[in-house]
Amino acid sequence: MVYDLAIIGGGPAGIAAGVYASRKQLRTVFITKDFGGQSIVSEGIENWIGTVKISGIDLAKSLENHLRAYAGDVVDIKTGELCNDISKNAATSASKVPTFFITTDKEKYEAKSVLIATGSNRRKLEVTGADTYEHKGLTYCASCDGPLFAGQDVVVIGGGNAGFESAAQLLAYCKSVTLLNRSNTLRADPSTVAAVTAHPNMHLVMNAVPKEVTGSTFVTGFTYTDTTNASAPKDVTLATTGIFVEIGSTPTTYFAKNLVTLDSLSRVVTDPRTQRTSVEGVWAAGDGTDGTYHQNNIAAGDAVKALEDIYIYISKQRG
C-alpha cells in the first residue's frame, strides 16, 4: 500500500508527529528502532513541560504509550527497524506527485510524504573512567540533568557553542562551572564566550586535554593534561561531582544524504517556518536538523509544525 506519511524516528519529535498524524487521519507508517531518543539515558529530566521530573526510561515509556493509545488503525507502528535509505519515486499520470520508498533493514515502504525525525547521537568522551561514571556524575545533557547538581562545582568539556550554552545554564544553579577546551582556540561565537565568561563563577581553561574521570560510587574528580607548554605538559586534577560533555554530536541522517540537502555537519537543512526540506514531500524535525536550538520540547514542537504543513500537503493531493 501507499501511505500518506512515513515518520522515521521514535523520540519526542517522532512521537509528536505520530500522535498528530493519527488525529488528522493520515495513513501513516511509523518506523523506529526504539523509543525515547537521546534522553533515555537521563536519570531525571526536569524540563519536559507538564512533568516536574521524569526519568529518561519513563519518558520513553510515556511517549510510546501516548502513540499507541492514538494509533488505532491509522498509524502502523514498526519497531526494531533501522532506515537504510529513502529514495524518490517519479510522479506518474495516476499519482501526479512523486512518492518515496523507505527501505529499512527488514522491509520496504512507500509513502506520499516523509518526516525525518531520527535525531542525533552524542559523541562520547573516550578517556579512562568515562564509561564507568556515565550516569554517575558524568552526563551528556545539561538541560536534562543540570538541576541535580545545584550548589556543586561542575566541569563542562567542549569549547563550542553547545559547551558555553550548557555552562550558561549550569551557572544559574551550580556553585561554579569550569569549562575545559582542548586547544588554544575556541569554536564558540565570541559574543557567547564574552557573555558566559563574564560570570564570576565561570572559569575557562584552555589547552586542557581530557585524560581521566575519577571517583568512588560517583564522580569525585577529573584529570586533564595542560599542554600550554608543549615541551612540558602537566596533569591537573579538578575536584568535581559533575562532568557535562559537549563535544558535538553526529546527526542520524546518513540514509537521506542522497535525497535532501545536508549542511557541513550532516544536519538536514529545513525551512524553520514549516520544517520543509529541499525536496518537496519531505520534512524534518528535531536534533537531526540545522535548527538553532535542540531540546526535547523544541523537537516535539517542530514536529507538530511539520505535521500541520504535511496535512495541508496531503489534503491538496486528495482534492
C-alpha positions as CSV (number, residue, x, y, z in Angstrom):
1,M,0.0,0.0,0.0
2,V,1.0,3.7,-0.4
3,Y,0.9,5.5,3.0
4,D,0.1,9.2,3.2
5,L,3.1,9.7,5.5
6,A,6.2,7.8,6.7
7,I,7.6,9.0,10.1
8,I,11.1,7.9,10.8
9,G,12.3,8.1,14.4
10,G,10.9,7.3,17.9
11,G,12.0,10.3,20.0
12,P,9.9,13.3,21.1
13,A,9.7,14.6,17.5
14,G,8.6,11.3,16.0
15,I,6.0,10.6,18.7
16,A,4.5,14.1,18.5
17,A,4.2,13.7,14.7
18,G,2.7,10.2,15.1
19,V,0.0,11.5,17.5
20,Y,-0.9,14.4,15.3
21,A,-0.9,12.2,12.2
22,S,-3.4,9.9,13.9
23,R,-5.6,12.8,15.0
24,K,-5.6,14.1,11.4
25,Q,-6.3,10.7,10.0
26,L,-3.2,10.5,7.9
27,R,-2.5,6.9,7.0
28,T,1.0,6.6,8.4
29,V,3.8,4.1,8.8
30,F,5.9,4.9,11.9
31,I,9.4,3.4,11.7
32,T,11.8,3.3,14.7
33,K,14.5,1.2,16.2
34,D,13.2,2.0,19.7
35,F,11.5,4.8,21.7
36,G,12.8,7.7,23.7
37,G,15.6,9.4,21.9
38,Q,18.8,10.6,23.5
39,S,17.2,11.5,26.8
40,I,16.5,7.9,27.6
41,V,19.9,7.8,29.4
42,S,18.9,10.6,31.8
43,E,18.1,9.7,35.4
44,G,16.0,12.8,35.9
45,I,14.5,15.1,33.2
46,E,13.1,18.3,34.7
47,N,12.4,20.4,31.7
48,W,9.8,18.3,29.9
49,I,6.9,20.7,30.1
50,G,3.9,19.4,32.2
51,T,6.0,16.9,34.1
52,V,8.0,18.1,37.1
53,K,10.6,15.3,36.9
54,I,10.7,12.1,34.9
55,S,13.5,9.6,34.2
56,G,14.6,9.0,30.6
57,I,13.3,5.5,30.7
58,D,9.9,6.6,32.0
59,L,9.7,9.3,29.4
60,A,10.3,6.8,26.7
61,K,7.5,4.6,28.0
62,S,5.2,7.6,28.3
63,L,5.9,8.6,24.7
64,E,5.3,5.1,23.4
65,N,2.1,4.7,25.4
66,H,0.8,8.0,24.0
67,L,1.4,7.0,20.4
68,R,-0.1,3.5,20.8
69,A,-3.2,5.0,22.5
70,Y,-3.9,7.1,19.4
71,A,-2.5,4.9,16.7
72,G,-5.6,2.7,16.1
73,D,-5.8,1.6,12.5
74,V,-4.4,4.8,11.2
75,V,-0.7,4.6,12.3
76,D,1.2,1.3,11.6
77,I,4.0,1.1,14.2
78,K,7.1,-0.7,13.0
79,T,9.6,-1.1,15.8
80,G,13.1,-2.6,15.8
81,E,13.7,-1.4,12.2
82,L,16.5,0.9,11.0
83,C,16.1,3.1,8.0
84,N,18.8,2.4,5.4
85,D,17.6,4.6,2.5
86,I,14.9,7.0,1.3
87,S,14.5,7.3,-2.5
88,K,12.1,9.4,-4.6
89,N,9.8,7.6,-7.0
90,A,8.9,9.7,-10.0
91,A,5.4,11.1,-10.4
92,T,3.0,9.1,-12.7
93,S,-0.1,10.1,-14.5
94,A,-2.1,8.3,-11.8
95,S,-0.4,9.9,-8.7
96,K,0.6,13.3,-10.3
97,V,3.1,13.8,-7.4
98,P,6.1,11.7,-6.5
99,T,6.1,9.1,-3.8
100,F,9.0,7.9,-1.7
101,F,10.4,4.4,-1.0
102,I,11.7,3.9,2.6
103,T,14.0,0.9,2.8
104,T,14.7,-0.5,6.3
105,D,16.9,-3.4,7.3
106,K,13.7,-5.5,7.2
107,E,11.1,-4.1,4.8
108,K,10.4,-1.5,2.1
109,Y,7.5,1.0,2.4
110,E,6.0,3.6,0.1
111,A,4.6,6.9,1.2
112,K,3.4,10.2,-0.3
113,S,5.4,12.2,2.3
114,V,8.2,11.7,4.8
115,L,9.1,13.2,8.1
116,I,12.7,12.6,9.2
117,A,12.9,12.7,13.0
118,T,15.9,10.4,13.7
119,G,17.8,12.9,15.9
120,S,21.5,12.5,16.5
121,N,23.9,10.6,18.7
122,R,26.2,12.5,21.1
123,R,29.9,11.9,20.7
124,K,31.2,10.1,23.7
125,L,34.1,11.1,25.8
126,E,36.8,8.5,25.3
127,V,39.0,8.7,28.4
128,T,39.7,6.3,31.3
129,G,36.7,6.2,33.6
130,A,34.2,7.9,31.3
131,D,32.1,4.7,30.7
132,T,32.4,3.7,34.4
133,Y,30.9,7.0,35.6
134,E,28.3,7.7,32.9
135,H,25.0,8.4,34.8
136,K,27.1,8.6,38.0
137,G,28.1,12.2,37.7
138,L,29.1,12.2,34.0
139,T,26.3,13.2,31.7
140,Y,25.7,14.4,28.1
141,C,22.7,16.5,28.8
142,A,23.0,19.7,30.9
143,S,19.4,20.7,30.3
144,C,18.2,17.3,31.5
145,D,20.5,16.7,34.4
146,G,21.9,20.1,35.4
147,P,19.5,20.8,38.3
148,L,20.6,17.6,40.0
149,F,24.0,19.4,40.6
150,A,22.7,22.6,42.2
151,G,25.2,24.2,44.6
152,Q,28.1,22.0,43.3
153,D,31.3,22.6,41.4
154,V,31.0,21.1,37.9
155,V,33.0,20.8,34.8
156,V,32.0,21.3,31.1
157,I,34.1,19.7,28.4
158,G,33.9,21.4,25.0
159,G,34.6,24.8,23.5
160,G,31.8,25.1,21.0
161,N,28.6,27.0,21.3
162,A,26.9,24.0,22.9
163,G,29.6,23.9,25.7
164,F,29.2,27.6,26.5
165,E,25.4,27.4,26.3
166,S,25.5,24.4,28.8
167,A,27.8,26.4,31.0
168,A,25.3,29.3,31.0
169,Q,22.5,27.0,32.1
170,L,24.6,25.5,34.8
171,L,25.7,28.9,36.2
172,A,22.1,29.5,37.2
173,Y,22.3,27.0,40.0
174,C,25.8,25.5,40.3
175,K,28.4,26.8,42.7
176,S,31.0,27.1,39.9
177,V,31.5,26.0,36.3
178,T,34.9,25.2,34.8
179,L,34.9,24.8,31.0
180,L,37.8,22.9,29.5
181,N,38.9,23.5,25.9
182,R,41.5,21.1,24.5
183,S,43.2,23.7,22.3
184,N,44.2,27.4,22.4
185,T,41.3,28.5,20.2
186,L,37.5,28.4,20.8
187,R,34.8,27.3,18.3
188,A,32.1,29.2,20.1
189,D,30.9,32.6,18.9
190,P,32.9,35.4,20.5
191,S,29.8,37.2,21.8
192,T,28.7,33.9,23.6
193,V,32.1,33.4,25.1
194,A,32.2,37.0,26.3
195,A,28.7,36.8,27.9
196,V,29.4,33.5,29.7
197,T,32.9,34.2,30.9
198,A,31.8,37.4,32.4
199,H,30.0,35.5,35.2
200,P,32.1,35.5,38.4
201,N,31.6,31.8,39.0
202,M,32.8,30.8,35.5
203,H,36.3,29.5,34.8
204,L,37.7,28.9,31.3
205,V,40.7,26.6,30.9
206,M,42.5,26.5,27.6
207,N,44.9,23.8,26.3
208,A,43.2,21.2,28.6
209,V,43.2,17.7,27.0
210,P,40.9,15.3,28.8
211,K,42.6,12.4,30.5
212,E,40.6,10.6,33.2
213,V,37.4,10.6,35.2
214,T,37.9,9.5,38.8
215,G,35.6,8.7,41.7
216,S,34.2,6.0,44.0
217,T,30.5,5.4,43.8
218,F,30.1,8.7,41.9
219,V,32.4,11.2,40.2
220,T,34.8,13.0,42.5
221,G,37.3,14.4,40.1
222,F,38.5,15.0,36.6
223,T,42.1,15.0,35.3
224,Y,43.3,16.8,32.2
225,T,46.7,17.4,30.7
226,D,47.7,21.1,30.5
227,T,49.5,21.4,27.2
228,T,50.2,25.2,27.4
229,N,53.9,24.4,27.5
230,A,54.2,21.7,24.8
231,S,57.6,20.7,25.9
232,A,56.5,20.1,29.5
233,P,52.8,19.1,29.7
234,K,51.4,18.5,33.1
235,D,48.4,16.7,34.6
236,V,45.9,18.7,36.6
237,T,43.1,17.2,38.7
238,L,39.9,19.1,39.5
239,A,37.6,18.2,42.4
240,T,34.1,17.9,40.9
241,T,30.9,16.0,41.3
242,G,29.5,16.7,37.8
243,I,31.0,16.4,34.3
244,F,29.0,17.7,31.4
245,V,30.3,16.5,28.0
246,E,29.6,18.8,25.0
247,I,32.0,17.6,22.3
248,G,29.4,17.5,19.5
249,S,27.0,15.0,18.0
250,T,26.5,13.1,14.9
251,P,23.1,13.5,13.2
252,T,21.4,10.3,12.2
253,T,20.8,11.3,8.6
254,Y,23.0,9.0,6.6
255,F,20.0,7.4,4.9
256,A,18.9,10.7,3.4
257,K,22.2,12.1,2.1
258,N,21.3,11.3,-1.5
259,L,17.8,12.8,-1.2
260,V,17.8,16.1,0.7
261,T,20.3,18.9,1.3
262,L,22.5,18.5,4.3
263,D,24.8,21.1,5.9
264,S,28.5,20.7,6.6
265,L,27.6,18.9,9.8
266,S,25.3,16.4,8.0
267,R,22.2,18.0,9.5
268,V,19.1,18.3,7.3
269,V,18.6,21.9,6.1
270,T,15.0,23.0,6.8
271,D,12.7,26.0,6.5
272,P,12.1,27.0,10.1
273,R,8.6,28.2,9.2
274,T,7.4,24.8,8.1
275,Q,10.2,22.3,8.6
276,R,10.2,21.6,4.9
277,T,13.5,20.3,3.4
278,S,15.0,20.9,-0.1
279,V,12.8,18.2,-1.6
280,E,9.0,18.6,-1.9
281,G,7.2,16.0,0.1
282,V,10.0,15.6,2.7
283,W,10.1,17.4,6.1
284,A,12.5,17.1,9.1
285,A,12.3,17.9,12.8
286,G,14.4,17.5,15.9
287,D,18.1,17.2,16.6
288,G,18.9,16.0,13.1
289,T,18.1,19.3,11.6
290,D,20.0,22.6,11.3
291,G,17.8,24.3,13.8
292,T,19.5,26.7,16.2
293,Y,18.4,25.0,19.3
294,H,17.9,21.3,20.1
295,Q,15.8,20.3,23.1
296,N,13.0,17.7,23.6
297,N,10.3,20.3,23.7
298,I,11.6,22.1,20.6
299,A,11.8,18.8,18.7
300,A,8.2,18.0,19.6
301,G,7.1,21.5,18.6
302,D,8.9,21.4,15.3
303,A,7.3,18.0,14.5
304,V,3.8,19.4,15.2
305,K,4.6,22.4,12.9
306,A,5.7,19.9,10.2
307,L,2.5,17.8,10.6
308,E,0.3,20.9,10.2
309,D,2.1,21.5,6.9
310,I,2.1,17.9,5.8
311,Y,-1.7,17.7,6.4
312,I,-2.2,20.6,4.1
313,Y,0.1,19.0,1.5
314,I,-1.8,15.7,1.6
315,S,-5.2,17.4,1.7
316,K,-4.4,19.1,-1.6
317,Q,-3.5,15.8,-3.2
318,R,-6.8,14.4,-2.1
319,G,-8.6,17.3,-3.7
